[in-house]
Amino acid sequence: MGTLSYGDGQVAEFDDRALAHLQIVIGAKLRRGECFYFSWVEEGRVSDTRTSLWMNPMIPLVYKFSGSRPPTINRRWIDDLALAANTMSGLRLVPEPANHGNGDHD
């Protein structure tokens, strides 16, 4: 599990593969100076909780991956995440679509 650290102490854990895809989409939006919401559900022992961050290019953001090798990128997943990020509710971690040879690369 990797982590995304945001601002003054918000830390979230994500699978390295998901985190790599989120990094690409979040980076693209912030590079363009776009602010947006990023929401996810954390599965807990008692109940699930939903967290939502207002992503802003002026707030520090750090990605830490548990593995040393970057995962293969699924272009379809990037597209699905980017579509979600451009909605009123903002970016959310949508399920990875199956790869059918549509643009995956290392």
TORKOL-4160 file (C-alpha; in steps of 0.2 Angstrom, whole numbers, padded with zeros to 4 digits, m for minus):
106
<pt num="1" X="0000" Y="0000" Z="0000"/>
<pt num="2" X="0006" Y="0017" Z="m0005"/>
<pt num="3" X="0001" Y="0034" Z="0003"/>
<pt num="4" X="m0005" Y="0050" Z="m0003"/>
<pt num="5" X="m0001" Y="0064" Z="0009"/>
<pt num="6" X="m0010" Y="0081" Z="0007"/>
<pt num="7" X="m0008" Y="0098" Z="0015"/>
<pt num="8" X="m0006" Y="0098" Z="0034"/>
<pt num="9" X="m0007" Y="0080" Z="0038"/>
<pt num="10" X="m0021" Y="0071" Z="0028"/>
<pt num="11" X="m0014" Y="0054" Z="0023"/>
<pt num="12" X="m0024" Y="0041" Z="0013"/>
<pt num="13" X="m0018" Y="0023" Z="0009"/>
<pt num="14" X="m0021" Y="0016" Z="m0009"/>
<pt num="15" X="m0014" Y="0001" Z="m0018"/>
<pt num="16" X="0002" Y="0006" Z="m0027"/>
<pt num="17" X="m0007" Y="0002" Z="m0044"/>
<pt num="18" X="m0022" Y="0013" Z="m0040"/>
<pt num="19" X="m0011" Y="0027" Z="m0033"/>
<pt num="20" X="0000" Y="0028" Z="m0049"/>
<pt num="21" X="m0016" Y="0030" Z="m0059"/>
<pt num="22" X="m0022" Y="0043" Z="m0047"/>
<pt num="23" X="m0006" Y="0052" Z="m0048"/>
<pt num="24" X="m0007" Y="0054" Z="m0067"/>
<pt num="25" X="m0025" Y="0061" Z="m0066"/>
<pt num="26" X="m0022" Y="0073" Z="m0051"/>
<pt num="27" X="m0006" Y="0079" Z="m0059"/>
<pt num="28" X="m0014" Y="0083" Z="m0075"/>
<pt num="29" X="m0028" Y="0093" Z="m0067"/>
<pt num="30" X="m0016" Y="0102" Z="m0055"/>
<pt num="31" X="m0003" Y="0106" Z="m0069"/>
<pt num="32" X="m0018" Y="0115" Z="m0078"/>
<pt num="33" X="m0021" Y="0125" Z="m0062"/>
<pt num="34" X="m0038" Y="0116" Z="m0060"/>
<pt num="35" X="m0046" Y="0114" Z="m0042"/>
<pt num="36" X="m0057" Y="0099" Z="m0039"/>
<pt num="37" X="m0064" Y="0087" Z="m0026"/>
<pt num="38" X="m0056" Y="0070" Z="m0024"/>
<pt num="39" X="m0067" Y="0058" Z="m0014"/>
<pt num="40" X="m0064" Y="0040" Z="m0008"/>
<pt num="41" X="m0071" Y="0027" Z="0004"/>
<pt num="42" X="m0060" Y="0020" Z="0017"/>
<pt num="43" X="m0066" Y="0002" Z="0023"/>
<pt num="44" X="m0066" Y="0001" Z="0042"/>
<pt num="45" X="m0068" Y="m0012" Z="0055"/>
<pt num="46" X="m0085" Y="m0005" Z="0061"/>
<pt num="47" X="m0091" Y="0005" Z="0046"/>
<pt num="48" X="m0085" Y="0013" Z="0030"/>
<pt num="49" X="m0081" Y="0032" Z="0029"/>
<pt num="50" X="m0080" Y="0043" Z="0015"/>
<pt num="51" X="m0067" Y="0057" Z="0014"/>
<pt num="52" X="m0067" Y="0071" Z="0002"/>
<pt num="53" X="m0052" Y="0083" Z="m0001"/>
<pt num="54" X="m0052" Y="0100" Z="m0011"/>
<pt num="55" X="m0037" Y="0098" Z="m0022"/>
<pt num="56" X="m0028" Y="0114" Z="m0026"/>
<pt num="57" X="m0011" Y="0117" Z="m0034"/>
<pt num="58" X="m0005" Y="0127" Z="m0020"/>
<pt num="59" X="m0007" Y="0113" Z="m0007"/>
<pt num="60" X="0008" Y="0101" Z="m0004"/>
<pt num="61" X="0005" Y="0084" Z="m0011"/>
<pt num="62" X="0016" Y="0069" Z="m0009"/>
<pt num="63" X="0014" Y="0051" Z="m0016"/>
<pt num="64" X="0024" Y="0037" Z="m0007"/>
<pt num="65" X="0024" Y="0020" Z="m0015"/>
<pt num="66" X="0028" Y="0004" Z="m0006"/>
<pt num="67" X="0036" Y="m0004" Z="m0021"/>
<pt num="68" X="0051" Y="0002" Z="m0031"/>
<pt num="69" X="0044" Y="m0003" Z="m0048"/>
<pt num="70" X="0031" Y="0008" Z="m0057"/>
<pt num="71" X="0015" Y="m0002" Z="m0062"/>
<pt num="72" X="0010" Y="m0004" Z="m0080"/>
<pt num="73" X="m0003" Y="0010" Z="m0084"/>
<pt num="74" X="m0020" Y="0006" Z="m0090"/>
<pt num="75" X="m0025" Y="0020" Z="m0102"/>
<pt num="76" X="m0043" Y="0016" Z="m0101"/>
<pt num="77" X="m0043" Y="0018" Z="m0082"/>
<pt num="78" X="m0034" Y="0035" Z="m0084"/>
<pt num="79" X="m0048" Y="0040" Z="m0096"/>
<pt num="80" X="m0062" Y="0034" Z="m0084"/>
<pt num="81" X="m0053" Y="0043" Z="m0069"/>
<pt num="82" X="m0051" Y="0059" Z="m0079"/>
<pt num="83" X="m0070" Y="0058" Z="m0084"/>
<pt num="84" X="m0074" Y="0057" Z="m0066"/>
<pt num="85" X="m0063" Y="0071" Z="m0061"/>
<pt num="86" X="m0072" Y="0082" Z="m0073"/>
<pt num="87" X="m0089" Y="0080" Z="m0065"/>
<pt num="88" X="m0097" Y="0091" Z="m0052"/>
<pt num="89" X="m0094" Y="0078" Z="m0038"/>
<pt num="90" X="m0075" Y="0077" Z="m0043"/>
<pt num="91" X="m0063" Y="0063" Z="m0044"/>
<pt num="92" X="m0067" Y="0046" Z="m0036"/>
<pt num="93" X="m0058" Y="0030" Z="m0037"/>
<pt num="94" X="m0068" Y="0020" Z="m0050"/>
<pt num="95" X="m0065" Y="0002" Z="m0054"/>
<pt num="96" X="m0051" Y="m0003" Z="m0066"/>
<pt num="97" X="m0058" Y="m0008" Z="m0083"/>
<pt num="98" X="m0052" Y="m0024" Z="m0091"/>
<pt num="99" X="m0038" Y="m0021" Z="m0103"/>
<pt num="100" X="m0041" Y="m0026" Z="m0121"/>
<pt num="101" X="m0025" Y="m0020" Z="m0128"/>
<pt num="102" X="m0031" Y="m0002" Z="m0128"/>
<pt num="103" X="m0015" Y="0008" Z="m0125"/>
<pt num="104" X="m0007" Y="0000" Z="m0109"/>
<pt num="105" X="0011" Y="0004" Z="m0108"/>
<pt num="106" X="0025" Y="0003" Z="m0095"/>
